[in-house]
Amino acid sequence: MVRPASFGFNPETAASNAFAAAADSGDVLREFDLSVEQLGKAGVDIIVLDDQPDPATPDAIFPNNWVSFHADGTMVLYPMESPSRQAEREPERVRQLLESRGFEVRQVVDLSLLEQDGRFLEGTGSLILDRPARRGFASLSPRTHPEAIARFDERLGYSTFTFGAHDRSGRPIYHTNVLLSLATSFAVLCLEAVADSDRAGLVEEIAAGGRQLVEVDYDQMTHFACNIIELENASGGPVIAISAAAVRSLRADQRQVLESFGELVPVEIPTIEQVGGGSIRCMIADIHLPRR
């Protein structure tokens, strides 16, 4: 997770992110620190990288968009749409921090040059990864280009199912992880945001992975009910990081299903959600690297 130095509303990214809105961002550090504290109390090992004030990177709190870590020791760098977000990439600082904590980075796959051709792919915001099956899921948008997906699949040995998804005004959903999450045994999906022609195929793909589908509606999606992530505690047990707003949006039966798969850890991050237009899953670059 990245502790921000210059968090704030970003007009560059807001052009394609309908979830972001200009508002006071004064509570961001308190929300960030409490999130780290709550996840730590749940037994999750959180590694915090401090953002640097220069250059100013208002979205640096969302590192999962520029980097991902894989079990074979691969670190992937991604092409970002916004110039201010491209400045977030600090692979050497991240590599040094992870190696100081006993992780091993064996190779770096750098896809960032695709930015030059306007082919963007914003990490695990754009790509929802079924890592054991080497299968990806991606909703196409200005930030998720099919040719960039093809390059990721070629380099990482994945195959990715692509589909369309739009908000109620017809705008593409900016990131796939706003409408879909995959955990070991369940998936959360806002099916009504998915293009009619793609719904049956997507549901079939999720079912083929043996996961129980938790379907949420559009209003719940706007409260980031899909923007969640399954983590491991120190004993290897499942922990589900989710925002408090998302939990409040769930029906009792939906919450009960999620609780059957792991401990829910709700974090109160209204400033981050309103100003940044992302939630707790966006704040976490999950580490799957081997240990030394």
N, C-alpha and C positions, 0 to 999 in steps of 0.2 A: 504494500500500500504506500502511496506517496502523500506525505504531509504537505499541503499546499503552501506556497509563498505568496502567490498573487491571484488567488481564486476570485472569480467574478463573472458577471454576465459577459458572454463573448458573442458579439454580433456576427462574427465570421461563421461560427458553428450554428448559431440560432437560425440562420437562413434555411437550414435543412432539418433542424431539430425543433419540432413544434412543442416539445415538453419544457423548453427553457423559457424563462421570463426574467426581465430586468427587475431586481429587487435588492434590498439590503443584504449584504453577504457577511455581516459582522460576526455571525455565530458559527462560521464554518470551522474554525479550529476547535472550538468546544465540541461540535458534533463529530468531527473527525477523531479527536482524542477519546471521546466516550465510546465510539464504535470500536476502536482498537482495544479499549479496556474491556468492553463487554465480550468481544470475541475471545480475548485472552482468558477471561474468567470461565468461558465455556471450554477451555482447553485447546484452543486453536493457536498455533505458533504463528504470530504475525511479524513479518520483517518490514520495518518502516524505512523508506528512503525519504530524506528531506529534499523537497524541491528547492531549486536555487532561484533567487529573485531576479537574476538577469541571465537570459532574456525573460520577460514576463510571459508566463504560460498559464492563462486563466483556467484551463481544463486539465492541468497536470494531475489532479486528484483522481483521474480515470486512466490509470496506466494500462489496463487490459486492452486498450485500443491500439497501442503501438508495439506491444511485446507479448509473446506467449512462450511457455516453457514446456518441454516434452520429455517423456520418460527415457528416450534414447540419448538424452543430453543435448538436444537441439534447442537453441533459442532463436525464435523467428522475429524479425523486425518487419513492420507493416507500412504500406503506403497510406498516408493520411491526407484527407481532402484539404484541410485548413493549414495555411502556412504557420499560424501560431501553434498548431498542434504538432506539426512536423518538428518544431523546435523542442518538443518534449523528449525526443529520443535521446537517451543517454546510456547506450549499451555497455560502455566500459565501466561506468559507475555502478550500474546494476550488476554486471558480471563480478566485479570485485566484491561487492557487498554479499552476493550469494555465495561466492567461493569462500569468503571469510566465515560463513555459517555452515560450511561443510558440503555445499552442493557442487556438482561438477557440470560445467558447460563444455561440451565436446566439439560443438560446431555452431556456427551462426548462419542462418539462412536469411539473407537480406533481400526483401522484396520491395524496399522503399524506392528504388529507381523507377518503379511503375508510376510514381507520382508525375514524372516528366511527361507522360502520355495521358494523364488524367484518368488512370485506372487505379481506383482506390479500393482498399480492403482493410477495414479498421479492426483487426485483431478478433478477439472473442466477443466484440460487440457485433461485428458482421457475421462471424462464424460461430455457430453452436456446435461443439465437437462431441461426438460419441467416440471417445478415445479408444476403448477396447475394440470397437468395430471399424475404426478408421473411417468413419462416416461423418460428414459435415452437413449442416443445414444452414441455409442463408436466404434471407429475403432481399431481393435486389432493390437498390436505392442509389442515389448519387454517391453514397459512401461505400457501396458494395458492388463492384464491377465484375461481370462474369469472366472476363479474361484474367483478372487478378485471382479470382477463385481457381481457375484452371491452372494457373502457375503454382498456387499453394498446393493443390492436389498433386501436381506433378512432382514437386520437390519433397512433399511430406508423405506421399503414398496414400492419400485420402481420395475418396469420391464424395462429392457434395451435391445434395439435393437442393435445387434452387426453386424459389417460388416468389410470387408477388404478395405484398401486404400493404394496405393503405389505411389512413385514418378516415374519419367520417367526412372530411372535406375532399378526399381523393388523393391527398399527398402521400407519397411512399413513407412508410415507417422508417425512421432514419437508421436504426440498428435492429438487428434480429433479436438481440437479447432483451429488448423491450417487450416482445410478444411471445418469446419461447425460452424456456429453460429445460435442460436435461440433467437429471441426476441418475444415480445408479439404478433406481427402481421406479422412478416416476418422472413425468414431464408435466410442465405447466404451460398452457397454450391459450392465447386469445384467438380462437378459431374464427370469430366474426371479422377480425381484421385481415384475414387471409383471403386472397382472391378466390372467387367461387370455383374457378377452374382448377385450382391447386389444392383445395381443402381435402378431398378424398385421398389424394396421393400422399399428402403430408400425414394425415391420421394413420394411414396404412403403414407408412414408414416408421412412425413412432411405435405402433403396435408390434411391428416386426422385431423391434428391439426389446420386447418383453416388458415395457414400462407401463405403469398405470397412468392414464391421462387424467389430469386435473384441468378441466376447462374453465376459464374465467371469461367474463364479459368485457366489453370495451371500457366501461367505466372503471372496472377493477384494474385493467391494464394501465390506464392513465394514472392510477395510484401505485404503479410499479409492482403489481402482484406477480408478474412474470419475471421480474428482474431480480432473481434470487440465485443463490449458489450453494451447493452442497460441499461442505468442507469436512476435514477429519480432525477430531480432537487427539490429545496425546495418546489415548488408548486405541486409536483407530476407529472410534465410533463416529457415526454421522452427525454433523451439525449443519443446520440450514440457516444461513445468513439471509435475513429478510428485513425490509424496513418496517417500522412501526405503522406507517401509513398503509403499507400493503396488507399487514395483518388486520388492521381495522376494516379494510375493504372486503375481507373474505367472509363468506358465510360460515356458519358453525361447522357444517359438514365438510367444506373445503379445508378448513383449518384442521379438523380432526384427521383427514387423510394425510395432510402434510406431517402432522405430529406423529403419525404411525411410522414414518420413515426416518425420523431423526429429531433431535432437540431443536426447536425453533429459537433463534436468537434475534429478537426484533431490536433494531437500532433506530433511534429517533433522529432523522436527518432531513428535516423539512427545508432548510436553506439549501443544502446540496441538491435536493431534488428539484426545487423550484428554480433556482438560479442556473444550476449546471445542466438540468434536464436529464439527469441520470440518477441511479440509485446504488444500493450496496454492491450489487454484482459488478457494476461498472468500476467500482473503487478497488476491486481485487484482481490482481494478476496471479492466478493460482499456479503454484509451483509443483511440477511433476518430474523435476530433474532427479537423476540418481545422486546418491550420497557418495562421497569419496571413501 
